[in-house]
Amino acid sequence: MAAYAGALPKTLNLPDLRFWLINHGAFQTHQIARRNDFGLVLIIDTLRQEASFAVGYALEKALPDQALTGILKKLRTALLKGLVASVIEGAEQRIEALLKSVATQETRLTQQPPVILGDAADLGMHSLRPPSRPLLHASRKM
C-alpha cells in the first residue's frame, strides 16, 4: 500500500491521479510485467478534503468498491479535520482487517530446491565479488 497526500492542482482530479498511480507508479517487485497487480494506493487531496483508493487487478475481488467506499466513509471525519496521518493509519488498519477476513489458509508443502538455478539478478540481487576463476581439473598435468 502506498499513500499520496497533497493539494492537487485544479487541472488534476482524484480519478485521473488514481488511474495514473496504479498504472504507472512503481511498487517494488521482481515481476515487472505485473508490477502493480497487488498494489493499493490511497490518494488524499488535502485542499478539497477528498480521498480515493486505487486497487491493482489482483486485489479487486478481495477489495471491492463497496468495501472501499465504506472505509472512506468511516474516515471522513478525520479527513475533514485535516488529520491526514489518522486517515492513512485508519485506512491501513481497515484494509488489513478486510484482507484478513477474506484470506484463506494455504497448506505449505516442503519446498524442494529448483532443479535449474536461475540468475539471482532476476530477484534484484547482484554479486559483490568478481566472477570466480574456472576450476582446474585434477586430471590435468602441468
Contacts in CASP RR format, 6 or more apart in sequence:
PFRMAT RR
TARGET T0000
AUTHOR 0000-0000-0000
METHOD contacts of the structure
MODEL  1
MAAYAGALPKTLNLPDLRFWLINHGAFQTHQIARRNDFGLVLIIDTLRQE
ASFAVGYALEKALPDQALTGILKKLRTALLKGLVASVIEGAEQRIEALLK
SVATQETRLTQQPPVILGDAADLGMHSLRPPSRPLLHASRKM
1 39 0 8 1.000
1 40 0 8 1.000
1 41 0 8 1.000
1 42 0 8 1.000
1 91 0 8 1.000
1 92 0 8 1.000
1 95 0 8 1.000
2 21 0 8 1.000
2 27 0 8 1.000
2 39 0 8 1.000
2 40 0 8 1.000
2 41 0 8 1.000
2 42 0 8 1.000
3 41 0 8 1.000
3 42 0 8 1.000
3 43 0 8 1.000
3 44 0 8 1.000
3 88 0 8 1.000
3 91 0 8 1.000
4 17 0 8 1.000
4 21 0 8 1.000
4 41 0 8 1.000
4 42 0 8 1.000
4 43 0 8 1.000
4 44 0 8 1.000
5 43 0 8 1.000
5 44 0 8 1.000
5 46 0 8 1.000
5 84 0 8 1.000
5 88 0 8 1.000
6 44 0 8 1.000
6 45 0 8 1.000
6 46 0 8 1.000
6 47 0 8 1.000
7 45 0 8 1.000
7 46 0 8 1.000
7 47 0 8 1.000
8 14 0 8 1.000
8 17 0 8 1.000
8 45 0 8 1.000
8 47 0 8 1.000
8 48 0 8 1.000
14 43 0 8 1.000
14 45 0 8 1.000
14 50 0 8 1.000
14 51 0 8 1.000
14 52 0 8 1.000
15 52 0 8 1.000
17 43 0 8 1.000
18 41 0 8 1.000
18 43 0 8 1.000
18 52 0 8 1.000
18 53 0 8 1.000
18 54 0 8 1.000
19 54 0 8 1.000
21 41 0 8 1.000
21 43 0 8 1.000
21 54 0 8 1.000
22 36 0 8 1.000
22 39 0 8 1.000
22 41 0 8 1.000
22 54 0 8 1.000
22 55 0 8 1.000
22 56 0 8 1.000
23 36 0 8 1.000
25 36 0 8 1.000
26 35 0 8 1.000
27 35 0 8 1.000
27 36 0 8 1.000
27 38 0 8 1.000
27 39 0 8 1.000
29 35 0 8 1.000
29 38 0 8 1.000
30 122 0 8 1.000
30 123 0 8 1.000
30 124 0 8 1.000
31 37 0 8 1.000
34 58 0 8 1.000
36 56 0 8 1.000
37 56 0 8 1.000
37 57 0 8 1.000
37 58 0 8 1.000
37 59 0 8 1.000
38 56 0 8 1.000
38 58 0 8 1.000
38 59 0 8 1.000
39 55 0 8 1.000
39 56 0 8 1.000
39 58 0 8 1.000
39 59 0 8 1.000
40 53 0 8 1.000
40 54 0 8 1.000
40 55 0 8 1.000
40 56 0 8 1.000
40 59 0 8 1.000
40 63 0 8 1.000
40 95 0 8 1.000
41 53 0 8 1.000
41 54 0 8 1.000
42 51 0 8 1.000
42 52 0 8 1.000
42 53 0 8 1.000
42 87 0 8 1.000
42 88 0 8 1.000
42 91 0 8 1.000
43 51 0 8 1.000
43 52 0 8 1.000
43 53 0 8 1.000
43 54 0 8 1.000
44 50 0 8 1.000
44 51 0 8 1.000
44 79 0 8 1.000
44 84 0 8 1.000
44 87 0 8 1.000
44 88 0 8 1.000
45 51 0 8 1.000
46 82 0 8 1.000
46 84 0 8 1.000
49 79 0 8 1.000
49 80 0 8 1.000
49 82 0 8 1.000
50 79 0 8 1.000
51 72 0 8 1.000
51 75 0 8 1.000
51 79 0 8 1.000
51 87 0 8 1.000
51 91 0 8 1.000
52 72 0 8 1.000
53 63 0 8 1.000
53 68 0 8 1.000
53 71 0 8 1.000
53 72 0 8 1.000
53 91 0 8 1.000
55 63 0 8 1.000
55 68 0 8 1.000
62 98 0 8 1.000
62 99 0 8 1.000
62 102 0 8 1.000
63 95 0 8 1.000
63 98 0 8 1.000
63 99 0 8 1.000
67 98 0 8 1.000
71 91 0 8 1.000
71 94 0 8 1.000
71 95 0 8 1.000
71 98 0 8 1.000
72 91 0 8 1.000
74 94 0 8 1.000
75 86 0 8 1.000
75 87 0 8 1.000
75 90 0 8 1.000
75 91 0 8 1.000
75 94 0 8 1.000
78 86 0 8 1.000
78 87 0 8 1.000
78 90 0 8 1.000
79 87 0 8 1.000
120 126 0 8 1.000
120 127 0 8 1.000
END
